[in-house]
Amino acid sequence: MTRRPRADDAPPETASRVPGPAGDIDVVTQGTGRTIAIVHGGTGNRTSWEGVADRLAASFRVQRYTRPTYRLAPPPRGAAAVELEVAEARAVARSAHEPVVLVGHSSGAAVAIEAVLADPTPFAALALYEPPLDVTHDVKGTAALRRARAALDDGHPVRAMRIHLTDLVGMPRPLTALLLALPPARRLLADFAEGQIADDEMLDALPVGLQRFVRVELPVLLITGAKSPRYLRDRSAQLAAVLPGSPEQVDLVGQAHGANESAPDVLAEAIAAFVARLPA
């Protein structure tokens, strides 16, 4: 969970406020050129992708914001979270006054494709990094989510995150135990627990199945990590099979689900190459 240093020559950031359905959204913008808007993944905020944004901003205009699930207290839950997340992604995109390339990571990738499905007009293309879309609706996972919610509501955020990591994400229990034994990681996970469990509930509220994504007609890049969990790689392959046309796919050698922090240069290069190939 330790991020790499930011690029020394990163373009400066400017802050602005974009009106949204739940109040103003604080948006950080860097660089000039075609606009890329980033929707971060779980257990994170807009800083989670700052290393990637620094590198992309050398050639593009990059927008970042913290999703409402990780910004609002209490966070939205269930179908209400889906609606608000989608509305904010669209509001940020519209603020660019041009169709943007929407980049989403993990649960943020699920938000990104839902936003395009709801209204494609603010968007020029999609880059999705391992969206955990629900294919068959795992009853076991739903039961685990209920246990995580109960633990959180009972005042045990670390226990809730342990359930999230082992039973929902699939992290091996010994590795989870080792992670939670580290005080900095334990504190960080506890701090993000309320947002993360609400994020899990948001994903659980999405429709099951992928067939509805046949309506996504924008250019799409699907990003996977060669070392990512098999189920995330499989979901991307299943999504690729239903998307119209031929979505581009890139597999990041030596990387897993967190290349935004472990290898921001590699991830930025993949996204930049995709954006550079898009029609003007």
N, C-alpha and C positions, 0 to 999 in steps of 0.2 A: 504493500500500500504506500510505498515511498515513491513519489513522483520524481522523474528525471528533471534536471535543471531546465529551465526555460531557455529558448534560443537567445543568444546574446544580442543578435541583431533583429529581434522581433519588432515589428511595427508597433507604435504606441497604441494604447487602448483609449477609446472614448466611451463615455457612459451616456445612455439616454433612457427615457421612460416611454414605454409603449402602452397606450390604454388597452386594458384587457377586461374580460368578463368578471374578474375577481379583484379589480383594482389595477394600478399601474404595474407593468412588468419591467424590471431593471434589465436592460440589454447592454452588453459590452460588444463593441465593434472594433475590428482591426483591419487595416489594409484597404486597398482599393481594387476595383475590377468587378467581375461577376460575383454576385452575392451567394455565399454558402451560409446556411443557418444550421446550427448544431443542436440536437436534442439529446442530452446526456442520458446515461443509463442509471441503473439502480445504485443505491448507497453512494450517491454523489451529488454534485451540483455543477454550476457552470465552470468551476475551476478544474473539474475532472478532465476536461479536454483542452486545457490551456496550452499544453505542449504541442498538440496537433494544430490548434488555431494559430499559434506563433508561426509555424512553418507554412501553413496554407496562406496566411496573410501576406506572405512575400509576393504572391501573385493574384490573390483574390480578396474580396471584402468578406469578412467572416463575422457572423453574429453568434453570440452565446447568451443563454439566459438560464436561470435555475427554474426547473419545472415546478408547478404549483404543489405537487405531491411532496416535494422536499423544501418548499418555501413557506407554505401556509400552516398555521397552527390553530386548530387541528387540521391535518391534511384531508382533502376530499377522499371519499371511499367509494368503491364499487362503480356503478354506472355513472354516478355524478363525477367521479374522477376521470373516467373516459371522456365525458363531454367537455369538462374543463381543460384537460390536457390537450385535446384536439383543438379547442377554440383558441388556446394560447399559442400553439404552434402556428396556427393560421394567422393570428394577429401579428406575431413577430414577422412572419413572412410578408404580410401585406405592408408592413412598415418600411420595407426595402424599396417599394414602388417599382418593382420588377419581379418577374418570376424567379424564385430562388431555387438553388439546389439544396434539398433538405437532407441532412445527414442525421441518422438516428442510430443509437447504440443500445442493444439489449432491450429492456422495456421501453426505452426512448425510441428504438426502431419500430416497436409495435405502435407507439403513438404516432410516429411519422407516417407509416403506411395508412393508419386510420385517418389521419388528417387529409391525405391525398384522396382517399376513398370518399371522404365527406365532401370535399370540394377541391378539385385539382387546379383551379385557376391561379392560385398564388405560387404555384410550383413549376419548375422547369424539369426537374429530375429528382430521383431518390437514390441515396446511398445508404444501405441497411447493413449494419454490423450485427449479425446473429440475433434477430428478433425471436424471442421465445414464444412463438405463436402456438396456440392450443390446437392440436390436430384431433385428438380423440377424447379429451376431457378426462384427466386422471383423477378418479375418485379418491385414491390414496393421497394424492397431492392436496385435494380440497380438505381432507380431514387434517392433514398436517398444517395447512393454513389456519384452520380453526384453532388448533392448539397454539400456534404462534400468536394469534390474536388474543387468545385467553391469557397467555403468559404476559404479553405486553400490557393488557388491561389490568392485570394483577400486580403490575409494577416490577416486572422482571424483563427488562429489555434485552439483556444478554441471553437469557434463556430463549426469548423469541427469535433472536438472531441465530442462535445455535440450531433451532428447528428450521429456520430459513435456509441456512447453509447446508445442512445435512439432508433434510427431507425434501426440500424444494429445489435447491441448486444442484444437489448431488455431490457435494464435497465430502471426501472420505472423513469419517469421524475422527481418526487420529490427527489428521491435518487440521480439522476444525478445532480440536482440543488444543493443539499446539498454537494455533492462531489466537485463540481466546485467552491463552496463558500469557500472552504478551500485553502488558498494560496499555501501551499506545493503541494497539489494534483493538483491544477490548473497549477502551473508551470511545474510539472512533465508531465502532459498530453500535455501541449503546446509543451514541448521539444520533445515529441515522436510523435507529430501529423503528421509530414511529412512522417515518416516511417510507422505509423499505417494506414494512408489513402492509401499509396502505397501497404501495405500489404492487405488491403481490395480489392484493384484492382487486386492484384495477385490472390486472391481466386476467384474473379469474372471471371478471365480469364481461370480458369480450366474447363475441360469438365463437363457437367452436367450428373448426374447419377452415379450409383455405380457398374454397371454390369462389367465394365472393371477390377475391383479389384478381379475378380475370378482368375486372373493370379498370384495373390500374394500367393505363396506356402510356405513361411517361417512361422515359429511359430509366432503367434501374441497374444499380451496381449492388451485388450481394457479396459481402465481405465475410470470410470465415477465418478462424485461426487453425492452423494445422494441428495444434495441440489442444484445441477446445474440446469440451465434452461432446461425445458422439451425438447426443440428442439435439444439441444446438446446430451441429453441422447437418444433421438429417433434416431439421426444420427448414434450413436454408435451401437444401436440395429440393424438398417438397414444394417450397414456395416457388422456386425457379421453374418447376414443372407446370405450374398453373398460370404463371404470368404470361401475358401475350407477348409475342415477339421472342427475342432471345436476350434475356437479361445478361449483362456482363457479370462474371464471377471472378473473384480473386481470393486465393488461399494464402494467408500470411505465414510463410515458412518460419518455424521456430516459435510462433506466437500462439497464445490462447485467447481467452475472452477479454483480456485487459490490455491489449496493445496500445490503447490510448495513453496508458501510463508507462508500460514497459518498453515500447518502441514507437514513440510518437512520430519519428521521422519516417519509419516504414509505412505506417498507417496514412500519414499525410501524403506521401508519395503516391499511394494507391488511389486516394481520393482525387488528388490533383490531376493525375493522368486521365481519370474518368471524366472530370469536368472539362479538361482541355479538349477532349474528343467530342463534346456536345456541340450541336449546331449553335451558331451565334444567336 
